[in-house]
């Protein structure tokens, strides 16, 4: 190895910019085992404090990408696109979105993750469908993409493996939150999965990692620029995440809501966000002239049943019980339901999304560590919409629990704020970043 690792660490400690191929050589050496964890940890902290330039961020993304396999679906002769969300409460959008876009003629090779902390994960939702397999061999992925236009799987060990190594260190060295690391981690995996276009849903608000629109916009801009720098098309939406999306929070519950949306119904905001993201994906992939045409095609796929049929075929192809989706009583159900009632007559005005997500984790719907087990049955069900007037003593939320837990009622109440007048309407989509 020609790189002087101590000099490399010293340069970033002093706030200097890494030159040439130094980052690539450093990451490659670490992946081979030639650089120990303690030196990489030192660099992570120095880079967290000092930051990485746009050029350094691009170089780190390329190094993570080059550490493993890069899929290519161009032989299938159709455009491809995928979506990544930065995470939220009740964010089940990937489940209806992927079959909608596939039904409109765009390949969706979706590689998703699990929930961690207060946010949910697409893989956990999919695994709440009995029998659903989240791991497929590459040949099976290609065959399914060719036949159905969509595959939804977890990250394999050969997809940006250096990112997995780095993330484990970031997690234990308190260097997770830096956009200089977040961007390469996300983009490297999305490019490696072979999508020709990537659309980002960057959340902001109390239930998101980015709390303000400015922070979310900055992250969206960096994600789009880095993705384009690697040759893929890209765009982003900055969306509001202070209140749960739709009515359901919890894995099996969110599957049910996704099925409602795919049948042309479901909560208005869940459908709206699905259609908006589909429109951006279709336009970015070249399958729609503009967003208006994309919205029209996405809405038609939901309303005429083609997206629903595609989702059922996807579930069946990956070993899931498609019949259970048509008969929801066959999906996981919690044995205990407790209603949370309003203590006074008022308008439901706001929510602490992070605190509500923590309640979901506490009742078994999420994990605090990757090894924790999730109970797919449990969750939260909103009985009224944000801004609704609720009479004193009337229920506004239902807890789905594995066992009696009266203490959760008080925890849920503490998450919500009430007003004496109707609050202003809050749009889900705040802005678009191209």
N, C-alpha and C positions, 0 to 999 in steps of 0.2 A: 504494500500500500504506500503510495507516494505522499499521501496527505499527512501533514504533521497535525495530529489531533489536538495537542495542547495549544498550538498556535491558532488552530481553528476555534477552539473554545475561548481563547484570550481575545480574539478579534471581536467576537460577538459580545463578550463581557464589556469591552471598551466601546461598544456601540458602532463598530465598523460594519460595513456591508460585505458579505461573502462574495467573492469573485468567481467568475468562470464556472467550472464544474465541481466546485468544492462541496456543495450540498449533496449533489448526486453521488460523489465518491464517499462521503460520510455515511449516507443512508445505506448505500450498497455494502459498505464494510460492516455496518451494524447488523444488517440482515444476514450476512455471512457468519457473524459471530466474532469478527475481528476487533470490534469496539465494544467494551463492556458497558453494562447498564449505567454504572455510576458516571461515566463520561457523557453518555447521552442525556442523562438526567441533568447534569450541569449545563449542557447546551440548551435543553428545553427551558430551564429557568432563565438563562441569560437571554434567550430569544423571546421569552414571555415578557420580560421586563423591558428589553430594548426594542422589541418588535422586529418584523421582517418587512422589507420593501416589497413592492409589487413584483419585481424581478425575482427576489428570493422566494416569495410565495409561489410563483410559477415554477421555480426550480424544485422546490420541495414537492409540489404536486406531481411533477414529472418523475421525480425520484421514487415516490410512493407507487405511482402507476407502473414504472418499469420494474418494480420488485416482483411482479407476478404476471399472470396471464391476462391478455387483453382479447376479449371476444370481438368477433366481426360477423355481423349478420347480413352483410351486403349481398351475399350470394342468393339471399331469398328475394331480392329484387323489389323490396318495398321500403319506404321510409320508416325510421324507427324513432321513438321518443320515450322519455320517462320523466317522472316527477319526483322531487325530493321535498319533504316537509321538515322544517326544523323542530317540529313537535308541539303538541298541544293537548288540551283536555277534550276528549270526545272526537279526536281527529281520525275519523274512519274513512276519510275521503279516498284514499288509494283503492279501497275495495270496489266502490262503484266506478271510479275514474278509469281504472285500467281496462275493464271490459267495454266501457263507452268508447274510448279512443280506439281500441282494437276493432270494434264494430264499425268504425268509420274508416277502416283501411290502413291504419298505422300500426306497425309492430310495437309491442310494449314489453321489452325484456326487463321486468321490474325486479330488482334486487333490493330487499327491504331489511329492516332491522327489528330488534326487540325493544320493548319499552325499558327505560331505566330512569329511576327517579320519579318525578311526578307526572311524566308524560307516558302515553301508551305507545305500543309498537305494532306495526302491521302484522308481523309474523305471529305475535301472540293472538291477535284477532283471528287470523287464518287457522291457527291450530285449535281454536275453539270449535271449528267445524269438524265433526267426528271423521277421523281417518285422513285428514288433509296432510299431504307430504310437502315439506318446505325445501327439501333437497332433491335435486335432479342431476343426473350426469349431463355433461355438455351436449352429447348427441341427442339425448331425450329433450333437452331444452330447445335445440334447433328444430327437431321434428314437431314439437308442440307449437313453437312459434310459427312454423310454416303452415300448420294445419288450422290453428285457432287464432294466431296473431297476438297471443298474450301468454306470458308465463310469470308467476309470482313466486320467488324463491328467496332463501337466505344466502348470505355471503359465504362462498366456499373458501377453503384454506389457501387456494391459489389466486384469489382475487385481492390484489394490493396487500400482501401479507405484512409488508413493513408498516402499514398503517395500524394493523392490529398490535404489533409490537410497541409502536410509539404510543398508541392510546393507553395501553396498560401502564406505561410509565407516566403519562400525563395524568392518569386517574389518581396515582399515588403521590404525585409531586405537586398537586394543586396548580396544574398548568392547562386545564381543560378549556377554559373559557376564551382564550385568545383567538380572534378571527384569523390570525396568521397560521394557526393550527387547524381551526375548524374548516376553513376553506379547502386546504389541500386534502384533508381527511374525506370530506364529502365528495369533492370533484374527482379525486383519483378513482374512487369506487364507481362513480357514475360513468366515467369515461371507460373504465376497464370492462364494464358490463356490455359495452358495445352500442349504446344508444347514440344515434346521430344527432339528437336534439335533447336537451335537458331543461326542464322548467322547474324553477324553485318556488316553493311556497314558504316565504319567510315570515314567521309569526312575530307579533309584538304585543305587549300587554302583560298583565299580571300573571297569566298562565304560560308565558313564553320565556325563553332564555334571553331574548332581546326585549327589554322592557319598554323602550321608546321607539316611535317611528323613525327617528334619526338613526338610531343604532341598527334597526332592521334594514333601513334603506342602504346604509353603508355596507352591511354584510351582503345584501342582495347584489349590490353593484360589484363587489369583489367576486362573488360566486359566478356571476354572468361573465365578467371579464376573464377570469381564470379558465372557465370552460371554453370560451371562444378562443383563448390562446392555445388550446389543445386541439383545435380544429372542429369542435362541435358547435352547433347552433344553440342559443340559449336565451332565456328571458326569465323574469321573476315577477311574482305578485307579492306585495307586502300586505298581510292580512291580519285582522284584529283577533287577539286571543286572550281576552279577559273574561270571557263567558264561554261555557261549553258549546261546542258545535252541535247543533241539533238537540235531541232530547236525551240521548243515551250516552253514558260513560261506563265502560266495562266491556270485556271482550265479546262474550256471546250476545250481550245487549246491542253492541255496535254492529255486529253481523246482522242482527234483525233489522236495525234501522237501515243499513246498507241495502238489504233486500227490498225494503219498502221503496227506497229511492230508485233502485233498478227496475221496479215495477211501475215507475212513473208517478210515485207518490212521495211520502216522506216529508220531513220538516223542510220548510222553505229555504233556510240558510244552508242546510246540507246539500240540497239540490243546486242552489245558486253557486256555491263554491265548486261543486263538481263540474257544472257546466262552464264556469269561467275558466277553470284550469284546463279543461278539455279543449276549449276554444284556443287558448294560448298554445297548447301542445300541437293541435292540428295546424294552426297557422305557422308555427315554428318549424314543423316537419314538412311544410309545403303541401299539406292536404286540404287547406282552406285558404282562400284569397285574403281574408281578413278575419278579425275576431267575430264580426257579425255572422259571417257564414259558418264559422266554427261553432258559435253558440247554437245556431239553427240546426246543424247536423248533430250536435251532442244532444240537444233536447229531443230531436226526433228519435235518436237511438234509445233514449229512455222511455219515450212515450209509445213507441211501436213494438216494444218487447225485444228488439234485437240485442240490446246490451244485457238484458236479463238472461236471454238464452246463451249468450257468450259466457256469462259468469257461471251458469250451471255447467256448461261444457268444460270450463276451466277447472272447476271444483272436481268434477268427475274424472278428468284427465289426471289430476294429481292425487287421486285416491280418496277424495272426500265424499261424504254422503250427501249428494245433491238433493236427494228426496227430503232430507231434513230441512233444507232451505225452503222447500215448498210447503212443509208442515212444521212450522216453528216450534210446536210443542215437543218436537224431537230434539231440539237444541238444549244445551245446558240451561237449567233454571235454578235459581237460588231458592232454598226452602223457606226463607223468612223474608217478608217484606214489611218495612216500617215506614209510615208516612211522616214527613216533617211538615209541621203546620206553621202558618204565620202567627206571630204573637200579637199583631195589631193590623188593622186595615190600612194598607198602604200599597204603593207601587214598587215592584221589584226593580231596583235601579242599577245595581252593580254587584260584582262578584270578585272575590280574591281567588283567581284561577289557580295560583300555586297552592294555596291552602286547600282548595277543593280537591286538587289532584293528590295531595298528601292524604286526604281522607280516603280516597279511592285505594291508595297504596295500603293504608292501615287496615282496611277491611279485607285485603287479600287480592285486590285487583291489579296490583303492580309489584315491582320488586325494588328493594333498596340495594341489592347486590345481584350480579349476573346469575349466581347460582340459586337464587330464591325461586321457589315454586309459585305459580300464579293460579288462583282459583278462577276459572273462566266464567263461573256462574254469577259472581258478585259484581256490584256496580251501583250507579246512581241513575235515576230517571227523572228528568225535569218534567213536571206536570203542567207548568205554565211557561210562557215565553218571557224573555227579558222585556221589561217595560209593562208587564201585565199588572192590573190591579187585583189584589188578593184580599179577601175578607178575613178578618181575625178568626183564627181557628180552622181555616181551610188549608188543605195540603197544597204545597207548591213543589215538593220533591219527594220521591220514593226511594228508600234504600233497599237494595237487594243484597241480602246477607246470608252467610253460611250458618249463622247462629244468632240468637238474640243478643243485641248490643245496643242498649238504650243510650250509652254514652256517645255514640256516633251522631245522635240527633243534635246534641248541643254543639258538637264540632262542626256539623253542617250549617247550623244556624249562624255560627260565627263567621262563615265564609261570605255571607250575603249582606247587602246594604239595601235599605228601604227609603223611599222618599214620599213626601206628602203631596206631590204633584207628578204628573207623567214625565218621565225622564226623556231627554232627546234620543232620537233614533241613532244607533251606532252601526255604520255599514261594516260588513265583513271584509270587503276588499277596499284597502286604503289607497293604494297606488300600484302602478305597474312600472317595472324597471326593464328597459330594453338595452 
